C-alpha cells in the first residue's frame, strides 16, 4: 500500500500539487486521471523518487520515502518496477536481453537461471517467439509487453505505469490493460497507472483518482462514477 499525505509540490511560484492525500491499494489497479497540467506526471515522479515534494509524506507500507537518504531510497527503488511511456527498451539488446538486464544488474541468480526466468516471463506476455528479435523488429504493442516483462522480472512490490497505452490502437491497448491487471492480481502488487485513456478507466478502473489543477477532485471505482462522480469528472470523461 502507498499512502500520500498532505503532499505539495511547487516550482518557483507555481504550485502543481496541492495538499494531496490519497491511498493506492495493494492488489488493485490504481489509476491517476485528469486533464493535461492536472499534476498526474508530477505526482508519479514524486512517487518513484524522481522529484522531491515541497512538503508532505509518501508512505510505502509505512515508510516515508521523503525522509530517506539516498542509500535508503535506493533500497525502496529496488522494490519498484516502472513501465515508461515510450517503453524505453535498449535498442542494442534483444527482447530477451532487455528482460534479462535488470537481473544482470540486481540478481544473484546464475546466468542460466536469469535466462530461464526471463524466458518464463516472455512466455507469460506472449513474446517467447520474439525473444531474439530487436526492438526495431517488433510492433509497439510487443514493445510494451516486453517492457512490462522487464518491469516485473525482479518481482517488485510496486509497479508504476506511465501512459501504458500511449501510441497504441484500442484493441492493443486493451490487451496491455488486461495484462497489467492480471499481473497486479496474480502477484498481489501495488500498481499505479497514470493514464488519459478512458478505455482503461472502464476496463480496469478498480481505484481511480481524478486530479483537477493539482488537487484531488474525486476517487472511487469506475462503477462509482455515475452515482458519486463530480460534475468536473463527468465533464472530463465526456469530453476526453
Secondary structure, 3 states (H helix, E strand, C coil): CEEEEEEEEEECCEEEEEEEEEEECCCCEEEEECCCCCCHHHHHHHHCCCCCCCEEEEEECCEEHHHCCHHHHHHHHCCEEEECCCCCCCCCCEHHHHHHHHHHHHCCCCHHHHHHHHHHHHHHCCCHHHCCCEHHHCCHHHHHHHHHHHHHCCCCCEEEEECCCCCCCHHHHHHHHHHHHHHHHHHCCEEEEECCCHHHHHHHCCEEEEEECCEEEEEECHHHHHHHCCHHHHHHHHHC
